[in-house]
Amino acid sequence: MQIRAHLPAWAQAPTQKFLDRTPIEGTKSEPLTEDIFWESFRQGAGAAELASKDEVPREDNALGKPGVVSRNGLNIYYEGDSSNSRGEFEAVLTSKYRGAEYVTYVHAEGSEFSVLRMTNEDGDVEFKGTQVHRTAQGPDGFFIAGQFSV
């Protein structure tokens, strides 16, 4: 999938490190808690719901551009089927507000999903990410958070 090409330049390297589970200076990782799992799940589901508005008049300001949803200053680039629980779905959400850039990256495939949120304000990036996989005992994974400069 080429969706990651829609990440701003400053967000590409930390996103790849997050996906590769490579340490990111300025962040720390901790075990997944139930609260963090549900927050991450809601964020991923929200991205899928927004993607479902693709090509819907009055919901999508990027009509005629399948795979792109634009509304209220938020741009969503996605591939896959957000309605298929076993399928692959990947999305990048970008927006700007009062000089800050906001990026959310979502990837779901089978029994795993990842959600990464970054805020860049004048080169200082706040980073929060969750990688989750389903096990027989329930969801398992980790949460990573911190700040770094770009």
C-alpha positions in Angstrom: 0.0 0.0 0.0 1.2 3.5 -0.8 -0.9 5.4 1.7 2.2 6.2 3.8 3.3 8.5 1.0 0.6 10.9 2.2 2.4 11.3 5.5 4.1 14.7 5.9 7.9 14.4 5.5 8.5 14.9 9.2 6.1 12.0 10.1 7.5 9.4 7.7 10.6 8.2 9.6 8.9 8.0 13.0 6.0 6.1 11.5 8.3 3.6 9.9 10.2 3.1 13.2 6.9 2.7 15.0 5.8 0.0 12.6 9.2 -1.7 12.7 9.1 -1.5 16.5 12.5 0.3 16.4 13.2 2.6 19.4 12.3 6.2 18.9 14.4 8.7 20.9 12.3 10.7 23.3 9.6 8.0 23.7 9.0 5.2 26.0 7.0 2.0 25.6 4.7 0.4 28.2 2.3 -2.6 28.3 -1.2 -2.1 26.9 -3.9 -1.3 29.4 -7.6 -1.8 28.9 -8.2 2.0 28.8 -5.5 2.6 26.2 -6.8 -0.3 24.1 -10.3 1.1 24.0 -9.1 4.7 23.2 -7.0 3.3 20.4 -9.8 1.1 19.1 -12.2 4.1 19.0 -9.6 6.2 17.1 -9.1 3.4 14.5 -12.9 2.9 14.2 -13.3 6.6 13.8 -10.9 6.7 10.9 -12.7 3.8 9.3 -16.0 5.6 9.7 -14.7 8.7 8.1 -13.3 6.7 5.2 -16.8 5.2 4.7 -17.9 8.8 3.7 -15.9 8.5 0.5 -17.8 9.8 -2.5 -20.9 10.7 -0.4 -22.2 14.1 -1.4 -22.2 16.7 1.5 -19.9 14.3 3.5 -16.9 14.3 1.2 -15.4 17.5 -0.3 -13.1 15.4 -2.5 -15.8 14.0 -4.8 -14.4 12.3 -7.8 -11.2 11.2 -5.9 -11.9 7.7 -4.6 -9.6 6.9 -1.6 -9.6 10.5 -0.4 -12.1 12.0 1.9 -11.9 15.7 2.7 -14.1 17.5 5.2 -13.7 20.5 7.6 -10.0 20.8 7.0 -9.3 17.1 7.6 -8.0 14.9 4.7 -8.2 11.2 4.9 -6.2 9.0 2.4 -7.0 5.3 2.6 -6.9 1.9 1.0 -8.7 -1.2 1.8 -12.2 -2.0 3.0 -13.0 -0.5 6.4 -16.2 -2.5 6.6 -14.5 -5.9 6.3 -13.3 -7.0 9.7 -10.8 -9.5 8.3 -9.6 -7.3 5.4 -6.7 -4.9 5.3 -7.3 -1.2 5.9 -4.7 1.6 6.0 -5.3 5.3 6.4 -3.5 8.6 6.9 -5.5 11.5 8.4 -3.9 15.0 8.2 -5.1 18.4 9.3 -3.7 21.7 10.4 -5.1 24.0 13.1 -3.5 27.2 14.5 -0.1 26.4 13.1 0.0 22.8 14.4 0.0 19.8 12.1 -2.0 16.7 13.2 -1.4 13.2 11.7 -3.1 9.9 12.5 -1.9 6.7 10.9 -4.2 3.6 11.1 -3.5 0.1 9.9 -5.6 -3.0 10.5 -5.1 -6.5 9.1 -6.8 -9.6 10.4 -6.3 -9.8 14.2 -3.9 -6.8 14.4 -4.2 -3.1 14.3 -2.0 -0.1 14.9 -2.9 3.5 15.6 -0.4 6.3 15.7 -1.1 10.0 16.5 1.4 12.8 16.1 1.1 16.5 16.6 3.9 18.8 15.3 4.0 22.2 16.7 7.0 24.2 15.5 9.1 21.1 15.2 8.2 19.6 18.6 6.3 16.4 18.0 4.0 14.7 20.5 3.9 11.0 19.7 1.3 8.4 20.9 1.0 5.0 19.3 -0.6 1.6 20.0 0.0 -1.7 18.4 -2.6 -4.4 19.3 -3.0 -8.0 18.4 -5.8 -10.4 19.4 -4.8 -13.5 21.4 -6.9 -16.3 22.9 -6.7 -14.4 26.2 -7.8 -11.0 24.7 -6.0 -8.0 23.2 -2.3 -7.7 23.8 0.2 -5.2 22.6 2.0 -2.0 23.7 1.6 1.7 24.0 4.4 4.1 23.1 4.4 7.9 23.9 6.8 10.8 24.2 8.1 13.9 22.5 10.9 14.6 20.1 12.1 17.4 17.8 12.2 17.3 14.0 
